Amino acid sequence: QPTAAAAAMERPGLNEDGTMPRRFSRALPTLTNLVGSLNDRLLFAVPKKGRLNQACIELLSGSDIQFHRHNRLDIALVKNLPLALVFLPASDIPTFVGEGRVDLGITGRDVVAEHEAVTPATETSGIQELMDLEFGRCKLQVQVPEKGNLHTPESLVGKTLVTSFTGLSEQYFRDMEKKVSNGEDSDKLKTTIKYVGGSVEAACALGVADGIVDLVGKFW
């Protein structure tokens, strides 16, 4: 939001055709300028927002990785090392790393596991975990309403669930269906898995699902 001082600044004059003039700042780099500086730099993907962002920034600072991220730019050149930080949504980082678009990255194991469930590794793509950074601890759990009639994962077979982790959920319930059907293998999943990007916990209360698969526990 603009500050009161910014809102009170003088309005620039108009062009002859009545349009606002376009203004540029020589001090502010553009993405095009930065792309030309990426040669011979290792591309390092970092979560651009969310729970992991601040922890990653502190980790980079403590490792003496010196950089300045300009406002609205998702690439920052490291001053003291041949690195470039690429700020991406945490859930997208496995794709960029797995396809070799960036060289390495930091993200949650949950999104790495989901990526591998949806996009298995091939001879030319895939992800290798190099180090456990030991922050952002949590669990991915199957959950049901506390006062409902369903109390076990097995009771959800054939029901409807919502989650942000459809790949992992489908794997889990496919194995569960095989277990409850005495080993019979079926190509069609009986349990309905729906994707939602947020507010997963509201699905049962609103009648959208019988249960959910979501992250729980402390994140730090």
C-alpha positions in Angstrom: 0.0 0.0 0.0 1.3 3.5 -0.7 2.3 5.6 2.2 0.7 9.0 2.8 3.8 10.8 1.5 3.8 8.7 -1.7 0.1 9.3 -2.3 0.8 13.1 -2.0 3.6 13.2 -4.5 3.2 15.4 -7.5 1.5 13.9 -10.5 3.7 13.8 -13.5 2.8 15.7 -16.6 0.9 14.0 -19.4 2.1 13.2 -22.9 0.7 15.1 -25.9 -1.8 12.3 -26.4 -3.0 12.5 -22.8 -1.3 9.3 -21.6 1.0 9.0 -18.6 4.7 9.1 -19.4 6.7 5.9 -18.8 9.5 6.4 -16.4 12.6 4.1 -15.8 15.1 3.9 -13.0 18.7 3.4 -14.0 19.5 2.0 -10.6 16.9 -0.8 -10.7 17.9 -3.9 -12.8 15.4 -5.7 -14.9 15.0 -9.4 -15.3 16.4 -9.2 -18.8 19.6 -7.5 -17.4 20.0 -10.3 -14.9 19.5 -13.2 -17.3 22.6 -12.1 -19.1 24.6 -12.3 -15.8 23.7 -15.9 -15.1 26.4 -17.5 -17.2 28.9 -19.4 -15.1 26.7 -19.1 -12.0 25.2 -22.0 -10.1 21.4 -21.5 -10.0 20.1 -22.0 -6.5 16.3 -22.2 -6.0 14.8 -20.8 -2.8 11.2 -20.7 -1.6 9.9 -17.2 -2.4 7.3 -17.0 0.4 5.7 -19.2 3.1 7.0 -21.0 6.1 10.3 -22.0 4.6 11.2 -18.7 3.2 12.4 -17.0 6.3 14.3 -20.0 7.6 16.1 -20.3 4.2 17.0 -16.6 4.2 18.5 -17.0 7.7 20.4 -20.1 6.6 21.8 -18.3 3.6 22.8 -15.3 5.7 24.5 -17.6 8.3 26.5 -19.2 5.4 27.8 -15.8 4.3 25.9 -15.9 1.0 25.7 -12.2 0.3 22.9 -10.9 -1.9 20.3 -8.2 -2.4 17.0 -9.1 -3.8 15.4 -6.1 -5.6 11.7 -5.6 -5.1 9.5 -7.7 -7.5 12.5 -9.6 -9.0 12.8 -13.3 -8.4 16.5 -13.6 -9.3 19.3 -12.2 -7.1 23.0 -12.4 -7.9 25.2 -13.4 -5.0 28.0 -10.9 -4.5 30.8 -13.1 -3.1 30.2 -16.4 -4.8 29.4 -17.5 -8.4 25.7 -18.2 -7.4 22.4 -16.8 -8.4 19.4 -17.3 -6.2 16.1 -18.0 -8.0 13.0 -17.4 -5.8 10.2 -19.8 -6.7 7.1 -21.3 -5.1 8.2 -24.1 -2.8 6.0 -26.6 -4.7 7.5 -25.7 -8.0 11.2 -26.2 -7.0 11.2 -30.0 -7.4 10.1 -29.5 -11.0 12.8 -27.0 -11.8 15.5 -29.0 -10.1 14.3 -32.3 -11.5 14.3 -31.0 -15.1 17.7 -29.4 -14.7 16.4 -25.8 -15.0 18.2 -24.9 -11.8 21.2 -26.7 -10.3 19.9 -27.2 -6.7 17.3 -25.9 -4.3 15.8 -26.0 -0.9 12.2 -27.1 -0.3 10.0 -29.4 1.8 10.2 -33.2 1.7 6.5 -33.2 1.3 6.5 -31.4 -2.0 9.5 -33.5 -3.2 7.6 -36.7 -2.4 4.5 -35.4 -4.1 6.5 -34.5 -7.2 8.0 -37.9 -7.4 4.6 -39.6 -6.9 3.2 -37.6 -9.9 6.4 -37.4 -12.0 8.6 -40.5 -11.4 12.3 -40.0 -12.2 13.7 -41.0 -15.6 17.2 -41.4 -17.0 17.3 -37.7 -17.7 15.3 -36.2 -14.8 14.9 -36.7 -11.1 15.9 -35.4 -7.7 18.6 -36.4 -5.3 18.4 -35.3 -1.6 21.8 -33.9 -0.5 21.2 -32.8 3.1 18.5 -32.8 5.7 18.4 -29.2 7.0 16.4 -30.2 10.1 13.8 -27.5 10.0 10.2 -27.4 9.0 9.3 -30.7 10.7 5.7 -31.9 10.0 3.7 -35.0 9.1 1.3 -35.8 6.3 -1.7 -37.5 7.9 -5.2 -38.9 7.0 -7.7 -37.0 9.1 -11.5 -37.4 9.8 -14.0 -35.4 11.8 -13.6 -36.1 15.5 -17.3 -36.9 16.1 -18.0 -38.7 12.8 -18.6 -42.4 12.1 -15.3 -42.9 10.3 -12.3 -43.6 12.6 -9.6 -45.4 10.5 -8.0 -45.0 7.1 -9.6 -48.3 6.0 -13.0 -46.9 6.7 -12.3 -44.2 4.1 -11.9 -46.6 1.2 -14.6 -45.8 -1.4 -15.2 -42.4 0.2 -14.2 -38.9 -0.9 -11.1 -37.1 0.3 -9.6 -33.7 -0.4 -5.9 -32.8 -0.3 -3.1 -30.8 -1.8 -1.2 -34.0 -2.1 -3.2 -36.0 -4.7 -0.3 -38.1 -5.9 0.7 -39.4 -2.5 -2.9 -39.9 -1.4 -3.7 -41.9 -4.5 -0.6 -44.1 -3.8 -1.6 -44.6 -0.2 -5.3 -45.5 -0.9 -4.4 -47.7 -3.8 -2.3 -49.8 -1.5 -5.1 -49.6 1.2 -7.7 -50.8 -1.3 -5.5 -53.7 -2.3 -5.1 -54.6 1.4 -8.8 -54.5 2.3 -9.7 -56.5 -0.8 -7.4 -59.4 0.1 -4.7 -58.6 -2.5 -7.0 -58.1 -5.5 -5.4 -55.5 -7.8 -7.7 -53.0 -9.6 -6.7 -50.4 -12.1 -9.5 -48.1 -11.0 -9.3 -46.3 -7.7 -12.5 -46.7 -5.7 -11.7 -43.8 -3.4 -12.3 -40.3 -4.8 -9.3 -38.0 -4.3 -10.0 -34.3 -5.0 -7.5 -31.5 -5.1 -7.8 -28.3 -3.2 -5.0 -25.7 -2.8 -5.8 -24.4 0.6 -8.2 -24.5 3.6 -8.2 -28.3 3.3 -9.5 -28.7 6.9 -12.8 -26.9 6.0 -13.8 -29.6 3.4 -15.4 -32.0 5.9 -17.4 -29.2 7.7 -18.7 -28.0 4.4 -19.7 -31.4 3.2 -17.2 -31.6 0.4 -15.4 -34.6 1.7 -15.5 -37.5 4.2 -11.9 -37.0 5.2 -8.7 -35.1 4.3 -5.0 -35.7 3.8 -3.0 -32.7 5.2 0.1 -31.6 7.0 0.0 -31.5 10.8 2.5 -30.9 13.6 5.0 -28.3 14.4 6.7 -26.7 11.4 9.8 -25.5 13.2 
